[in-house]
Amino acid sequence: YTPVSKPGSEPCRRVNVSIPGQPALAVISWPGPSAVTFAIPEGKRDLRDAVAISLRVAVNPLSELNAPEADPTLLIRVTDGKGQSVITGIRAEEPALRFPVGEVEADEMFGPMFTGKAPLTTLRVPRLELIDWSDVREVSLVTEGSGELFLADVEVVR
């Protein structure tokens, strides 16, 4: 679909960036230090069997918030029912946060187009033992700089 056939879909950039499989996704933007928080629903908060938190992400190559020479900085924060949090960083060389290979070209009909593909890549963060995993209330993506990601999944791996 295009923004003409589905108004409001402009931020997804589906006609400007090829994402293999075209899955449902969210576009997460941050102009500076920020956090996007996902609340864990009641009845699903016991994550003692979890071994990792998994995300499927891709850097948006058309966003002015992403520079080709700088990969975004991302941290994961997990908070329990007592308000205690543990924050873990993502390794700097993480392939999922690499700027995709390709060029931005002008197109008269659609505006800027990306010549490469932006595959959603899995990013796994191992569980840290510093909180009560039997009562996890939220998982947050914490950023230190600016950037924009396509986000398809946030899940707990058991």
C-alpha positions as YAML, in Angstrom:
chain: A
units: angstrom
residues:
- id: 1
  name: TYR
  ca: [0.00, 0.00, 0.00]
- id: 2
  name: THR
  ca: [0.98, 3.63, -0.34]
- id: 3
  name: PRO
  ca: [0.16, 6.77, 1.68]
- id: 4
  name: VAL
  ca: [-2.42, 7.59, -1.02]
- id: 5
  name: SER
  ca: [-4.27, 4.29, -0.51]
- id: 6
  name: LYS
  ca: [-3.75, 4.21, 3.27]
- id: 7
  name: PRO
  ca: [-3.48, 7.72, 4.74]
- id: 8
  name: GLY
  ca: [-1.54, 7.84, 8.00]
- id: 9
  name: SER
  ca: [0.96, 5.20, 6.87]
- id: 10
  name: GLU
  ca: [3.58, 7.78, 5.84]
- id: 11
  name: PRO
  ca: [5.90, 7.20, 8.86]
- id: 12
  name: CYS
  ca: [6.15, 3.48, 8.01]
- id: 13
  name: ARG
  ca: [7.87, 4.40, 4.72]
- id: 14
  name: ARG
  ca: [6.75, 1.11, 3.13]
- id: 15
  name: VAL
  ca: [6.97, 2.54, -0.38]
- id: 16
  name: ASN
  ca: [10.37, 4.13, 0.30]
- id: 17
  name: VAL
  ca: [12.21, 1.32, 2.13]
- id: 18
  name: SER
  ca: [12.00, -2.37, 1.29]
- id: 19
  name: ILE
  ca: [11.59, -4.46, 4.45]
- id: 20
  name: PRO
  ca: [11.55, -8.16, 3.44]
- id: 21
  name: GLY
  ca: [8.19, -9.73, 4.21]
- id: 22
  name: GLN
  ca: [6.58, -6.35, 4.94]
- id: 23
  name: PRO
  ca: [5.59, -7.35, 8.52]
- id: 24
  name: ALA
  ca: [3.48, -5.27, 10.87]
- id: 25
  name: LEU
  ca: [5.80, -2.90, 12.68]
- id: 26
  name: ALA
  ca: [6.07, 0.25, 14.73]
- id: 27
  name: VAL
  ca: [8.29, 3.18, 13.92]
- id: 28
  name: ILE
  ca: [10.09, 4.36, 17.06]
- id: 29
  name: SER
  ca: [11.65, 7.86, 16.83]
- id: 30
  name: TRP
  ca: [13.60, 9.78, 19.42]
- id: 31
  name: PRO
  ca: [15.21, 13.21, 18.89]
- id: 32
  name: GLY
  ca: [17.31, 12.85, 22.04]
- id: 33
  name: PRO
  ca: [17.52, 10.81, 25.24]
- id: 34
  name: SER
  ca: [14.22, 9.01, 25.65]
- id: 35
  name: ALA
  ca: [12.46, 5.77, 26.62]
- id: 36
  name: VAL
  ca: [9.69, 3.70, 25.05]
- id: 37
  name: THR
  ca: [8.01, 1.55, 27.68]
- id: 38
  name: PHE
  ca: [5.95, -1.61, 27.26]
- id: 39
  name: ALA
  ca: [3.76, -2.54, 30.25]
- id: 40
  name: ILE
  ca: [3.49, -6.26, 31.06]
- id: 41
  name: PRO
  ca: [-0.18, -7.20, 31.53]
- id: 42
  name: GLU
  ca: [-1.37, -8.65, 34.80]
- id: 43
  name: GLY
  ca: [-1.26, -12.43, 34.72]
- id: 44
  name: LYS
  ca: [1.80, -12.40, 32.41]
- id: 45
  name: ARG
  ca: [4.33, -10.84, 34.81]
- id: 46
  name: ASP
  ca: [6.02, -14.03, 36.04]
- id: 47
  name: LEU
  ca: [9.10, -14.21, 33.83]
- id: 48
  name: ARG
  ca: [11.24, -16.50, 36.01]
- id: 49
  name: ASP
  ca: [11.63, -18.90, 33.07]
- id: 50
  name: ALA
  ca: [12.91, -16.15, 30.77]
- id: 51
  name: VAL
  ca: [16.46, -16.41, 29.49]
- id: 52
  name: ALA
  ca: [16.44, -13.28, 27.30]
- id: 53
  name: ILE
  ca: [14.44, -10.40, 25.89]
- id: 54
  name: SER
  ca: [14.30, -10.46, 22.12]
- id: 55
  name: LEU
  ca: [13.59, -7.61, 19.69]
- id: 56
  name: ARG
  ca: [13.36, -7.55, 15.90]
- id: 57
  name: VAL
  ca: [14.56, -4.17, 14.67]
- id: 58
  name: ALA
  ca: [15.99, -2.34, 11.67]
- id: 59
  name: VAL
  ca: [17.50, 1.13, 11.45]
- id: 60
  name: ASN
  ca: [15.36, 3.48, 9.31]
- id: 61
  name: PRO
  ca: [17.80, 4.58, 6.58]
- id: 62
  name: LEU
  ca: [15.62, 7.53, 5.53]
- id: 63
  name: SER
  ca: [15.34, 9.15, 8.94]
- id: 64
  name: GLU
  ca: [17.31, 12.34, 9.49]
- id: 65
  name: LEU
  ca: [17.77, 11.12, 13.09]
- id: 66
  name: ASN
  ca: [20.03, 8.29, 11.88]
- id: 67
  name: ALA
  ca: [23.47, 9.04, 10.47]
- id: 68
  name: PRO
  ca: [25.02, 6.35, 8.21]
- id: 69
  name: GLU
  ca: [28.31, 6.57, 10.10]
- id: 70
  name: ALA
  ca: [26.77, 6.28, 13.61]
- id: 71
  name: ASP
  ca: [24.75, 3.32, 14.88]
- id: 72
  name: PRO
  ca: [22.03, 4.17, 17.43]
- id: 73
  name: THR
  ca: [22.70, 3.62, 21.12]
- id: 74
  name: LEU
  ca: [20.08, 1.45, 22.80]
- id: 75
  name: LEU
  ca: [19.66, 0.15, 26.35]
- id: 76
  name: ILE
  ca: [17.04, -2.24, 27.75]
- id: 77
  name: ARG
  ca: [15.51, -1.52, 31.17]
- id: 78
  name: VAL
  ca: [13.39, -4.10, 33.01]
- id: 79
  name: THR
  ca: [11.41, -2.98, 36.07]
- id: 80
  name: ASP
  ca: [9.80, -5.20, 38.70]
- id: 81
  name: GLY
  ca: [6.78, -4.66, 40.97]
- id: 82
  name: LYS
  ca: [8.94, -3.09, 43.71]
- id: 83
  name: GLY
  ca: [10.18, -0.43, 41.30]
- id: 84
  name: GLN
  ca: [13.66, -1.93, 41.07]
- id: 85
  name: SER
  ca: [15.20, -1.75, 37.60]
- id: 86
  name: VAL
  ca: [18.09, -3.35, 35.78]
- id: 87
  name: ILE
  ca: [19.54, -1.70, 32.69]
- id: 88
  name: THR
  ca: [21.72, -3.46, 30.17]
- id: 89
  name: GLY
  ca: [23.39, -2.01, 27.14]
- id: 90
  name: ILE
  ca: [23.47, -3.43, 23.66]
- id: 91
  name: ARG
  ca: [26.96, -4.13, 22.33]
- id: 92
  name: ALA
  ca: [28.26, -1.37, 20.07]
- id: 93
  name: GLU
  ca: [28.88, -3.71, 17.13]
- id: 94
  name: GLU
  ca: [25.37, -5.24, 17.28]
- id: 95
  name: PRO
  ca: [24.39, -6.19, 13.68]
- id: 96
  name: ALA
  ca: [20.71, -5.38, 14.31]
- id: 97
  name: LEU
  ca: [21.60, -1.73, 14.91]
- id: 98
  name: ARG
  ca: [23.87, -1.30, 11.87]
- id: 99
  name: PHE
  ca: [22.89, 1.18, 9.20]
- id: 100
  name: PRO
  ca: [21.65, -0.86, 6.20]
- id: 101
  name: VAL
  ca: [23.71, -1.00, 3.01]
- id: 102
  name: GLY
  ca: [22.29, 1.14, 0.20]
- id: 103
  name: GLU
  ca: [21.87, 4.69, -1.05]
- id: 104
  name: VAL
  ca: [19.13, 7.30, -0.76]
- id: 105
  name: GLU
  ca: [17.88, 8.48, -4.15]
- id: 106
  name: ALA
  ca: [15.30, 11.09, -5.10]
- id: 107
  name: ASP
  ca: [12.08, 9.92, -6.75]
- id: 108
  name: GLU
  ca: [9.62, 12.36, -8.31]
- id: 109
  name: MET
  ca: [6.57, 10.37, -7.25]
- id: 110
  name: PHE
  ca: [7.48, 9.00, -3.82]
- id: 111
  name: GLY
  ca: [10.21, 11.32, -2.53]
- id: 112
  name: PRO
  ca: [13.41, 9.82, -1.12]
- id: 113
  name: MET
  ca: [13.84, 6.11, -1.86]
- id: 114
  name: PHE
  ca: [16.34, 3.71, -0.28]
- id: 115
  name: THR
  ca: [18.08, 1.43, -2.79]
- id: 116
  name: GLY
  ca: [18.96, -1.33, -0.32]
- id: 117
  name: LYS
  ca: [16.91, -3.49, 2.00]
- id: 118
  name: ALA
  ca: [16.35, -2.93, 5.72]
- id: 119
  name: PRO
  ca: [15.98, -6.46, 7.12]
- id: 120
  name: LEU
  ca: [14.52, -6.80, 10.59]
- id: 121
  name: THR
  ca: [17.23, -8.49, 12.62]
- id: 122
  name: THR
  ca: [16.86, -10.20, 15.99]
- id: 123
  name: LEU
  ca: [18.56, -8.56, 18.93]
- id: 124
  name: ARG
  ca: [18.69, -10.65, 22.13]
- id: 125
  name: VAL
  ca: [19.50, -9.31, 25.57]
- id: 126
  name: PRO
  ca: [20.36, -11.97, 28.19]
- id: 127
  name: ARG
  ca: [18.47, -11.82, 31.46]
- id: 128
  name: LEU
  ca: [20.21, -10.20, 34.42]
- id: 129
  name: GLU
  ca: [19.43, -11.50, 37.92]
- id: 130
  name: LEU
  ca: [19.22, -8.18, 39.78]
- id: 131
  name: ILE
  ca: [15.42, -7.85, 39.98]
- id: 132
  name: ASP
  ca: [12.37, -9.95, 40.92]
- id: 133
  name: TRP
  ca: [11.58, -11.80, 37.68]
- id: 134
  name: SER
  ca: [8.40, -13.26, 39.21]
- id: 135
  name: ASP
  ca: [6.79, -9.78, 39.00]
- id: 136
  name: VAL
  ca: [8.09, -7.88, 35.96]
- id: 137
  name: ARG
  ca: [5.97, -4.79, 35.32]
- id: 138
  name: GLU
  ca: [7.60, -3.20, 32.28]
- id: 139
  name: VAL
  ca: [10.30, -3.43, 29.64]
- id: 140
  name: SER
  ca: [11.70, -0.18, 28.24]
- id: 141
  name: LEU
  ca: [13.92, 0.70, 25.30]
- id: 142
  name: VAL
  ca: [16.14, 3.53, 26.55]
- id: 143
  name: THR
  ca: [18.10, 5.75, 24.18]
- id: 144
  name: GLU
  ca: [20.99, 8.10, 24.82]
- id: 145
  name: GLY
  ca: [21.19, 9.95, 21.50]
- id: 146
  name: SER
  ca: [18.83, 10.42, 18.57]
- id: 147
  name: GLY
  ca: [17.59, 7.81, 16.14]
- id: 148
  name: GLU
  ca: [14.71, 5.95, 14.53]
- id: 149
  name: LEU
  ca: [14.07, 2.21, 14.34]
- id: 150
  name: PHE
  ca: [11.53, -0.08, 12.75]
- id: 151
  name: LEU
  ca: [10.35, -2.41, 15.55]
- id: 152
  name: ALA
  ca: [8.46, -5.61, 14.78]
- id: 153
  name: ASP
  ca: [8.61, -7.64, 18.00]
- id: 154
  name: VAL
  ca: [9.43, -7.35, 21.68]
- id: 155
  name: GLU
  ca: [9.23, -10.77, 23.29]
- id: 156
  name: VAL
  ca: [10.49, -12.83, 26.19]
- id: 157
  name: VAL
  ca: [12.48, -15.93, 25.25]
- id: 158
  name: ARG
  ca: [11.96, -18.93, 27.55]
...
